[in-house]
């Protein structure tokens, strides 16, 4: 039996390396989602992926590179709602109700990971990388405020109410702690925002 041609061997090796990288990334996602970044060591990721630390470091130069791969993988599977789609809805009440419905559904699907990331924001790496989600929330807040013709005190109060309504902590409090359904929580927050003027 002759050896396989060199291009075939190279292709198989590249596929194997890609599979190993994917397994490491998925292990990091799973551990960040269950334990959180602060409780997930490089050794734990390597063990979960079934590789040595040296193998992990061949694929990811440092913890930041691994965190970035983990974030990209998780975000691709769990994209948040698009605030720019909300901007096409003219009526401010309808815009807010749709936005909160989509956002609260997203929170329901991703609660464990988000809970861990908010908890672990004290870590510089998490705080730096998770800043993109805080930027997303600011864009969402701006988009929801833009449909309301308000000035001065009413604008400031409404902006604060919108920030509160879209916060993960608000959803967690109303749905997880107080036992409201998503629709009830949306209705309550819409009433809060309308009353802020």
N, C-alpha and C positions, 0 to 999 in steps of 0.2 A: 504494500500500500504506500503510495507516495504522499508526501506532506501536502497540505492545502496550499494553494498559491498565496504568495505574500500579501496581495491586496485583500484577499478574503480574511487572512489572519488579522490584518490591521483593522479591518472593519469589525470583526468579532470582538477584538480587544476594545475598540472605541465604544461598541455597544455595551460591553460589560462594564466599562468605566462609567458610562452614562447611567446604567442601572444602579451601580453602587452609589453614585452621587444622588440619584433620585431616592434611594432607600434611606440615605443619611438625612436628606431634606425632609422626607415624610416622617422620619423618626423625631426630628426636631419639632416639627409641627405638632405631632401627637403629644410629645412631652410638654411643650409650651401650653398646649390646650388643656392638659390634665393637671400638670404640676405648676406651670408658669415658668417664665424665663429665670426668675431668681432662684428657683429650686431645680433647675435643669443644668447639670454640668456637662462639659464636653465628653467626659468619660461615660456619663449616662446615655448620651446620644449615640456614642460609638457602640456601647453594649447593646442598646435597643436595636441598632441597625445591623448588629452582628459583624462589626468590623473592629479593627484595632484603632487606637487613637492616631497612630502614624498614618493609617489609611485615610482617616477623616481629614487630617491636616494636609494630605496630598490633594484633596478636593477643595478644602476651604482653608485659606491661609490663617484665619483667625476667627474669633467668635463673632466679630462684626460681619464677616463674609457669610458665615453660616446663618446668622440672624436675617441678613438680607435675602438669602435664598429661601429661608423659611417664610418670611413675610411675603415675598413674591408668589410663592406657591399657594399660601393660604388665601391671599387677596384675590388671586385668579379664580379660586374656587368659591370665594365668598365676596363678590363685589357689592359695595354698598349701593343704595339707590342713587340715581343720577339727578342732582339738583337742577341741572340745566333743562331736564325734561319738565320739571315743575314750573320753570319760568314761562312755559308756553300756556299755562293756565291763568287766565286773566283774573278770575274772581279770587280775592285773597282768602276767603273762608274755605273755598273748595281746594285751593292750592295747599293750604295748611293741612286740611283733613287728609288729602291724598299723600302729602309728604310724610306726615306723622304715621299714617297707616303703613306705608312702605318702610319707613325707618324702624318702627316698632317691630315689624315682621323680621327685618334684618337683625335687630337686637335679639329677638327670640331664637333665631337660628344660630347666632354666634355668641351667645351670652357667656359661655364658659371661657372662651378665648379672651373676649373683651374684659371680663372680670379680672382675669389674670394679668392682662396688660396694664389696666388701670392700677391694680394693686402694686405692680412692680415698676411703676414709672419712676420710682426713686432711683433706680439704676440708670446711670448716664446713657448706656447703650439703648435701653428701652425708651427713655425719655426722648432721646434724639430721633430714633426711628419712628416712634409713635406720634411724633409731632405732625406727621402727614395726616393722621386721622383728626387731630385737633384742627388742622387747616381745613379739612373737609367739612367739619362742623361749622366753621366760620363762614365758608362759602354757602352752606345750607341756610344758615341764619340770615346772611345778606340776601339770598334769593327769596326767602320768605318775607323779609321786611320790604323788599323792593316793590311788592305788589300793593303796599299800603301807603297812601298819601298822608304822611304824618310829619309833624314838625315838633321841635322842642321837647318839652316834658313828655308828651304822649309818645313821641318816637323813641325816646330813651327807655320809657317803661315797657313799650311793646317789644323793643329789642331784647330787653332783659327777660321778658316773659317767653319770647321765642327761644332764647338761649336755654332757658330752663326746660321748655317743652321738648327740645330735641336732644337733651342730655341723656346719655345712657343711664346715669344714676336716677333720673326721673322715671324712666321706663322701669328700671329694676325696683324702685320703691313702689310704684303704683301696681305693677303686674305681679312681681315676685313676692313682695312683702305685704301689700294690701289686698292682693287677690283679685284685682280688676282684670277683665279681659282686655285685649288690645283695643277693641272698639270703644269700650267704656273709657279707657285711658285717653284715647284720641279725643273723644267728646269732651272730657274734662279739661284737657289742655287747650282745646279750641276755645272753650268758654273762658279759660284763664286769659288767653291772649286777647280775645275780644274785649274783655273787661279791663284790660291794661291801658286803654286809650284815655 
